Amino acid sequence: MSDHPKTMAEKILSRASGKSSIAGDYVWAVPDLVYLNDLMGPVALSVIRKIGIGKINYGGKLIFIVDHIYPPKDVSSANNIKIIREYAEENNFVFIQGGEGIEHTVLIEKKLIRPGDLAVGTDSHTVTLGAVGCMGVGMGITDVSAIMALGKNWFLVPESIQIDLIGRLRKYVSGKDIILSVLKILKEDGANYMSMEFHGEAIRHLSIDQRMAIANMTVEAGAKAGMIEPDELVGRFFDIDEEDLKNVRSDEGSHFAQRVDIDLDSIGPQIAVPYSPANVHDVKEYVGVRVDQVYIGNCANGTITDLREAAEVLRNRTVAKGVKLIIVPGSRDIYRQALKEGLIDVFLDAGAVISPPNCGACAGLHMGVLGDGETAISNTNRNFKGRMGSPESRVYLANTYVAAAAALDGRIIDPEASL
């Protein structure tokens, strides 16, 4: 391959296509992993059957996972689970049963992907895998079906935006605030079909959980992928040496279409207000807004770090009268760890309802959807009109400290000023 300096996206797509490529090139690439959930998996299989494909020609790792509507809420959702389970069993594909966790969380937790991989999923938040230097790309049903049928698909190698993180986060500020601060600058279309790359000395102070929160919402700026340069922490997690990690990172002198600097020392708690994840403001501007529901937990913010933050706020306190507090551990292992640490008792004593790992109300599907006129604050990733239920409801997005604090007061508060 060419010695032309490459970004992470250019490196990964060059390897996956077997052809040295730069931004703007079209390549036929073979993903290392394709994964489908119980919501989109059955639709993809119906497409496969309609076009008469009897044999799956994709040679990479193919995973079916149940996470969106689990436990199933009706006959249709139960049948969808049955469809993908039976198909996986008949064809000897990996099947991850409901309750194990939310797909992106589980793939990282179980190390089913690695830095430098190209992974394709039927969910737009596949970008979450970029937390560990994997190029996670969400694709539509037809494209994913084509990969299963043909073994590969075409990709436009994206231009990249370099985002440099400097400084350190202060108390009550998290990875969620970093990505909200980026969205405040780029807006909801500032990275359309681009790769957002996060660099900088500050990364070494961020846990993998914090990095997941950052990568997860890069798609809200329109990004095709969002990746954080893998460092020693990621190397230890995957048992990968420095030389192999260097092969994943962008080369010195590689071309970036844009550069954004984020000073972590200057960031306070942020909040995305209806009806866009990119409609971001300082939380202090919305102090006093009344909430009916607080929802903590999703594919990037149901981590053990988030649950510890929530417990820190909720310990020995009680949820405000009339407020629904729903907490969703991102995986079975996270749930188990929270039990060991006594966090679940803290939540129960505070008056919270603990849900099994699932996408639930985050995607407006079940287990906490909002009614007409209700207002929620959540540490999830989208607040579009009707996203979590009624089109007459309103959703605010913030970090876990802010969400948990609102549950106690019944109103949005600034944790830096009030806790």
C-alpha positions as CSV (number, residue, x, y, z in Angstrom):
1,M,0.0,0.0,0.0
2,S,1.0,3.6,-0.6
3,D,3.1,5.5,2.0
4,H,0.7,8.5,1.7
5,P,0.0,9.7,5.3
6,K,-3.4,8.4,6.2
7,T,-6.1,9.2,8.8
8,M,-7.6,6.4,10.8
9,A,-10.6,6.1,8.4
10,E,-8.3,5.9,5.4
11,K,-6.1,3.3,7.0
12,I,-9.0,1.1,8.0
13,L,-10.8,1.2,4.7
14,S,-7.5,0.7,2.8
15,R,-6.9,-2.5,4.8
16,A,-10.5,-3.7,4.5
17,S,-10.5,-3.1,0.7
18,G,-7.0,-4.3,0.0
19,K,-6.4,-1.1,-1.9
20,S,-4.5,2.0,-0.8
21,S,-7.2,4.7,-0.5
22,I,-7.6,8.3,0.5
23,A,-10.7,10.5,1.3
24,G,-12.9,10.8,-1.8
25,D,-12.1,7.3,-3.1
26,Y,-14.8,4.7,-3.6
27,V,-13.7,1.2,-2.4
28,W,-15.3,-2.3,-2.1
29,A,-14.5,-3.4,1.4
30,V,-15.2,-6.4,3.5
31,P,-16.2,-5.5,7.1
32,D,-14.6,-7.5,9.9
33,L,-18.0,-7.7,11.7
34,V,-21.6,-7.3,10.8
35,Y,-24.2,-7.3,13.5
36,L,-28.0,-7.1,13.5
37,N,-30.5,-6.6,16.3
38,D,-34.0,-7.9,16.9
39,L,-35.6,-4.7,15.4
40,M,-33.7,-4.7,12.1
41,G,-32.5,-8.3,11.8
42,P,-35.8,-9.8,10.7
43,V,-36.2,-7.1,8.1
44,A,-32.8,-7.8,6.7
45,L,-33.6,-11.5,6.5
46,S,-36.8,-10.8,4.7
47,V,-34.8,-8.8,2.1
48,I,-32.4,-11.7,1.7
49,R,-35.2,-14.0,1.1
50,K,-36.9,-11.7,-1.4
51,I,-33.9,-11.4,-3.6
52,G,-33.5,-15.2,-3.5
53,I,-30.2,-15.5,-1.6
54,G,-30.0,-19.0,-0.3
55,K,-26.4,-18.8,1.0
56,I,-24.7,-16.0,3.0
57,N,-21.5,-15.2,1.3
58,Y,-20.1,-12.9,3.9
59,G,-17.0,-14.4,5.4
60,G,-16.5,-12.2,8.5
61,K,-18.0,-12.4,11.9
62,L,-21.8,-12.2,11.8
63,I,-23.7,-11.6,15.0
64,F,-27.4,-11.4,15.9
65,I,-28.2,-9.8,19.2
66,V,-31.5,-9.1,21.0
67,D,-31.6,-5.8,22.8
68,H,-34.2,-3.4,21.4
69,I,-37.4,-4.9,22.6
70,Y,-36.5,-7.3,25.4
71,P,-38.3,-8.7,27.3
72,P,-40.7,-8.7,24.3
73,K,-43.7,-6.4,24.8
74,D,-46.0,-8.1,22.3
75,V,-46.4,-11.0,19.9
76,S,-44.7,-9.1,17.1
77,S,-41.5,-8.4,19.1
78,A,-41.5,-12.0,20.4
79,N,-41.7,-13.3,16.9
80,N,-38.9,-11.1,15.7
81,I,-36.6,-12.6,18.4
82,K,-37.7,-16.1,17.3
83,I,-36.9,-15.3,13.7
84,I,-33.3,-14.2,14.2
85,R,-32.6,-16.9,16.9
86,E,-33.8,-19.7,14.6
87,Y,-31.9,-18.3,11.6
88,A,-28.7,-18.0,13.6
89,E,-29.0,-21.5,14.9
90,E,-29.8,-23.0,11.5
91,N,-26.8,-21.3,9.9
92,N,-24.4,-21.5,12.8
93,F,-24.1,-17.7,13.4
94,V,-23.5,-16.1,16.7
95,F,-26.7,-15.3,18.6
96,I,-26.6,-13.2,21.8
97,Q,-29.7,-13.6,23.8
98,G,-31.8,-10.8,25.2
99,G,-30.7,-9.6,28.7
100,E,-26.9,-9.9,27.9
101,G,-26.9,-6.2,27.1
102,I,-27.2,-3.4,24.5
103,E,-25.4,-4.3,21.3
104,H,-22.7,-1.7,21.2
105,T,-22.0,-2.0,24.9
106,V,-21.7,-5.8,24.7
107,L,-19.4,-5.8,21.6
108,I,-16.9,-3.6,23.4
109,E,-17.3,-5.3,26.8
110,K,-16.9,-8.8,25.3
111,K,-14.0,-7.7,23.0
112,L,-15.9,-8.9,20.0
113,I,-14.3,-6.0,18.0
114,R,-10.8,-4.6,18.1
115,P,-9.0,-1.4,17.3
116,G,-8.6,-1.0,13.6
117,D,-11.6,-3.2,12.7
118,L,-14.3,-2.1,10.3
119,A,-17.7,-3.0,11.8
120,V,-21.1,-2.5,10.2
121,G,-24.4,-2.5,12.2
122,T,-28.0,-1.9,11.4
123,D,-28.2,0.8,14.1
124,S,-27.0,4.3,13.6
125,H,-25.2,4.3,17.0
126,T,-22.7,1.7,15.7
127,V,-20.4,4.7,15.8
128,T,-20.1,3.9,19.6
129,L,-17.4,1.3,18.7
130,G,-15.1,4.2,17.8
131,A,-14.5,4.5,21.6
132,V,-11.8,1.9,21.2
133,G,-10.5,2.8,17.7
134,C,-12.9,0.6,15.7
135,M,-14.6,2.2,12.7
136,G,-18.2,1.5,13.4
137,V,-20.6,2.3,10.5
138,G,-24.3,2.2,10.7
139,M,-25.9,1.2,7.4
140,G,-29.4,0.7,6.1
141,I,-31.1,-2.7,5.8
142,T,-30.5,-2.9,2.0
143,D,-26.8,-2.3,2.4
144,V,-26.4,-4.7,5.2
145,S,-28.3,-7.3,3.3
146,A,-26.0,-6.7,0.3
147,I,-23.0,-7.4,2.5
148,M,-24.5,-10.7,3.7
149,A,-25.3,-11.6,0.1
150,L,-22.2,-10.4,-1.7
151,G,-19.6,-10.5,1.1
152,K,-18.7,-6.9,0.7
153,N,-20.1,-3.4,-0.1
154,W,-18.9,-0.1,-1.4
155,F,-17.8,2.7,0.8
156,L,-16.9,6.3,0.1
157,V,-13.7,6.9,2.1
158,P,-14.7,9.9,4.3
159,E,-12.9,13.2,4.9
160,S,-11.9,13.6,8.5
161,I,-12.3,16.2,11.2
162,Q,-9.6,16.4,13.8
163,I,-10.9,17.2,17.3
164,D,-8.2,18.0,19.8
165,L,-9.0,17.6,23.5
166,I,-6.9,19.5,26.0
167,G,-7.0,19.9,29.7
168,R,-9.0,17.8,32.3
169,L,-12.6,17.5,33.2
170,R,-13.8,19.0,36.5
171,K,-16.2,17.5,39.0
172,Y,-19.8,16.9,37.7
173,V,-18.6,17.1,34.1
174,S,-18.2,14.0,31.9
175,G,-17.6,12.6,28.4
176,K,-21.2,13.4,27.6
177,D,-20.4,17.1,28.0
178,I,-17.4,16.8,25.7
179,I,-19.5,15.5,22.8
180,L,-22.3,18.0,23.6
181,S,-19.7,20.7,23.4
182,V,-18.5,19.4,20.0
183,L,-22.1,19.3,18.8
184,K,-22.6,22.9,19.9
185,I,-19.9,23.8,17.5
186,L,-20.5,21.5,14.5
187,K,-24.4,21.4,14.8
188,E,-26.4,18.5,13.4
189,D,-24.9,18.5,9.9
190,G,-21.4,19.7,10.5
191,A,-19.8,16.3,10.0
192,N,-22.1,14.9,7.3
193,Y,-20.5,11.7,5.9
194,M,-17.2,12.5,7.6
195,S,-15.1,10.7,10.2
196,M,-14.6,12.6,13.5
197,E,-11.2,11.8,15.1
198,F,-10.5,12.7,18.7
199,H,-6.9,13.4,19.5
200,G,-5.0,15.0,22.4
201,E,-3.2,14.5,25.6
202,A,-6.5,14.7,27.5
203,I,-7.7,11.4,26.1
204,R,-5.4,9.5,28.6
205,H,-7.5,10.9,31.4
206,L,-10.7,9.5,30.0
207,S,-11.9,6.0,30.8
208,I,-13.3,3.7,28.1
209,D,-16.8,4.4,29.5
210,Q,-16.3,8.1,29.0
211,R,-15.0,7.5,25.5
212,M,-18.1,5.5,24.6
213,A,-20.2,8.6,25.5
214,I,-18.2,10.7,23.1
215,A,-18.1,8.3,20.2
216,N,-21.8,7.4,20.6
217,M,-23.1,10.9,19.7
218,T,-20.8,11.7,16.7
219,V,-23.6,10.5,14.5
220,E,-25.7,13.3,15.8
221,A,-23.4,15.7,13.8
222,G,-24.0,13.5,10.7
223,A,-20.7,11.6,11.0
224,K,-20.2,8.3,9.2
225,A,-17.8,7.3,12.0
226,G,-16.4,8.8,15.2
227,M,-13.1,7.4,16.5
228,I,-10.9,8.1,19.5
229,E,-7.2,7.4,18.9
230,P,-6.5,4.2,20.8
231,D,-3.8,4.6,23.5
232,E,-2.2,2.5,26.2
233,L,-5.5,2.1,28.1
234,V,-7.1,0.5,25.0
235,G,-3.9,-1.5,24.4
236,R,-4.1,-3.0,27.9
237,F,-7.9,-3.7,27.6
238,F,-7.3,-5.7,24.3
239,D,-3.8,-6.9,25.1
240,I,-2.4,-5.1,22.0
241,D,1.1,-3.7,21.9
242,E,2.1,-0.2,21.1
243,E,3.3,-0.9,17.6
244,D,0.0,-2.4,16.5
245,L,-1.9,0.6,18.0
246,K,0.4,2.9,16.1
247,N,-0.7,1.2,12.9
248,V,-4.3,2.2,13.7
249,R,-3.7,5.8,14.6
250,S,-3.5,8.5,12.0
251,D,-0.1,9.1,10.4
252,E,1.7,12.3,11.1
253,G,1.0,14.7,8.2
254,S,-2.3,13.1,7.3
255,H,-4.9,15.5,5.8
256,F,-7.9,16.7,7.9
257,A,-10.7,18.8,6.4
258,Q,-11.2,20.7,9.6
259,R,-9.8,21.0,13.1
260,V,-11.7,21.7,16.3
261,D,-10.1,22.4,19.7
262,I,-12.0,21.6,22.9
263,D,-10.6,22.9,26.3
264,L,-11.9,20.5,28.9
265,D,-11.0,22.8,31.7
266,S,-13.5,25.4,30.5
267,I,-16.4,23.0,30.0
268,G,-19.3,22.9,32.5
269,P,-22.3,20.6,32.5
270,Q,-24.1,20.9,29.1
271,I,-27.7,20.2,28.1
272,A,-29.3,19.5,24.7
273,V,-32.8,21.0,24.6
274,P,-35.8,20.0,22.4
275,Y,-35.8,19.0,19.6
276,S,-32.2,18.3,18.6
277,P,-29.1,16.7,20.2
278,A,-27.1,19.6,18.7
279,N,-29.3,22.3,20.3
280,V,-26.8,22.6,23.2
281,H,-26.5,25.1,26.0
282,D,-25.0,25.4,29.4
283,V,-27.2,23.6,31.9
284,K,-27.4,26.7,34.1
285,E,-29.6,28.3,31.4
286,Y,-32.3,25.7,32.0
287,V,-32.3,25.5,35.8
288,G,-35.8,25.2,37.1
289,V,-37.4,23.4,34.2
290,R,-39.8,20.8,35.7
291,V,-39.4,17.2,34.8
292,D,-41.8,14.2,34.9
293,Q,-39.3,11.5,34.1
294,V,-35.6,10.8,34.5
295,Y,-34.2,8.1,32.3
296,I,-30.6,6.9,32.9
297,G,-29.0,4.3,30.7
298,N,-28.4,3.5,27.0
299,C,-25.8,2.0,24.7
300,A,-23.1,4.5,25.9
301,N,-24.4,5.8,29.2
302,G,-25.6,2.8,31.0
303,T,-22.0,2.0,32.0
304,I,-20.8,1.2,35.5
305,T,-19.3,4.7,35.5
306,D,-22.7,6.2,34.9
307,L,-24.3,4.1,37.6
308,R,-21.6,5.1,40.1
309,E,-22.3,8.7,39.2
310,A,-26.0,8.3,39.6
311,A,-25.5,6.5,43.0
312,E,-23.3,9.3,44.2
313,V,-26.1,11.8,43.7
314,L,-28.9,9.6,44.9
315,R,-27.4,8.0,48.0
316,N,-29.5,8.6,51.1
317,R,-31.9,10.7,49.1
318,T,-35.4,10.2,47.6
319,V,-36.8,10.9,44.2
320,A,-39.1,13.9,44.2
321,K,-42.9,13.3,44.4
322,G,-44.4,12.6,41.0
323,V,-41.1,11.9,39.2
324,K,-40.5,8.6,37.5
325,L,-36.8,7.5,37.7
326,I,-35.9,4.6,35.4
327,I,-32.3,3.3,35.5
328,V,-31.1,0.8,32.8
329,P,-27.7,-0.9,33.2
330,G,-26.1,-1.3,29.8
331,S,-25.3,-5.0,30.2
332,R,-25.7,-8.0,32.5
333,D,-22.1,-7.7,33.6
334,I,-22.7,-4.0,34.5
335,Y,-25.8,-4.9,36.3
336,R,-23.9,-7.6,38.3
337,Q,-21.1,-5.2,39.1
338,A,-23.7,-2.6,40.3
339,L,-25.2,-5.3,42.6
340,K,-21.8,-6.1,44.0
341,E,-21.1,-2.4,44.8
342,G,-24.5,-1.9,46.4
343,L,-25.6,0.6,43.7
344,I,-28.8,-1.2,43.0
345,D,-29.8,-0.8,46.7
346,V,-29.1,2.9,46.5
347,F,-31.4,3.2,43.5
348,L,-34.2,1.2,45.1
349,D,-34.0,3.1,48.3
350,A,-34.2,6.4,46.3
351,G,-37.4,5.2,44.6
352,A,-36.0,4.3,41.2
353,V,-37.2,1.5,38.9
354,I,-34.4,-0.7,37.6
355,S,-34.9,-2.1,34.1
356,P,-33.1,-5.1,32.5
357,P,-30.6,-4.1,29.8
358,N,-32.5,-3.0,26.7
359,C,-33.0,0.0,24.4
360,G,-36.5,0.6,25.8
361,A,-37.6,4.1,26.1
362,C,-34.4,5.5,24.7
363,A,-35.8,4.5,21.3
364,G,-39.4,5.2,22.3
365,L,-40.2,1.5,22.2
366,H,-41.3,0.4,25.6
367,M,-40.5,0.4,29.4
368,G,-40.8,4.2,30.0
369,V,-42.3,6.0,26.9
370,L,-43.5,9.5,27.6
371,G,-47.1,10.6,27.6
372,D,-48.7,13.8,26.2
373,G,-47.1,16.9,27.6
374,E,-44.6,15.1,29.7
375,T,-41.0,16.3,30.1
376,A,-38.0,14.0,30.6
377,I,-34.3,14.5,31.2
378,S,-32.1,11.7,30.1
379,N,-28.4,10.8,29.6
380,T,-29.4,9.1,26.3
381,N,-28.5,10.4,22.8
382,R,-31.6,11.7,21.0
383,N,-34.3,14.2,21.8
384,F,-36.1,14.5,18.5
385,K,-39.8,15.2,18.6
386,G,-41.6,12.0,19.7
387,R,-38.3,10.2,20.1
388,M,-39.2,8.8,23.5
389,G,-43.0,8.6,23.1
390,S,-45.7,11.2,22.5
391,P,-44.9,13.9,20.0
392,E,-46.2,16.3,22.6
393,S,-43.5,15.3,25.0
394,R,-40.1,17.0,25.5
395,V,-36.7,15.5,26.2
396,Y,-33.6,17.2,27.5
397,L,-30.2,15.4,27.2
398,A,-27.5,15.8,29.8
399,N,-24.8,13.9,31.7
400,T,-25.7,11.4,34.5
401,Y,-25.0,13.8,37.4
402,V,-27.5,16.4,35.9
403,A,-30.1,13.7,35.2
404,A,-29.9,12.1,38.6
405,A,-30.0,15.5,40.4
406,A,-33.2,16.4,38.5
407,A,-34.8,13.3,39.9
408,L,-34.3,14.5,43.4
409,D,-35.5,18.1,42.8
410,G,-38.2,17.5,40.2
411,R,-36.6,20.2,38.2
412,I,-33.4,20.6,36.2
413,I,-30.5,21.9,38.5
414,D,-26.9,22.7,38.0
415,P,-24.9,20.1,40.0
416,E,-21.9,22.3,40.2
417,A,-24.0,24.9,42.1
418,S,-26.4,22.6,44.0
419,L,-24.7,19.4,44.9
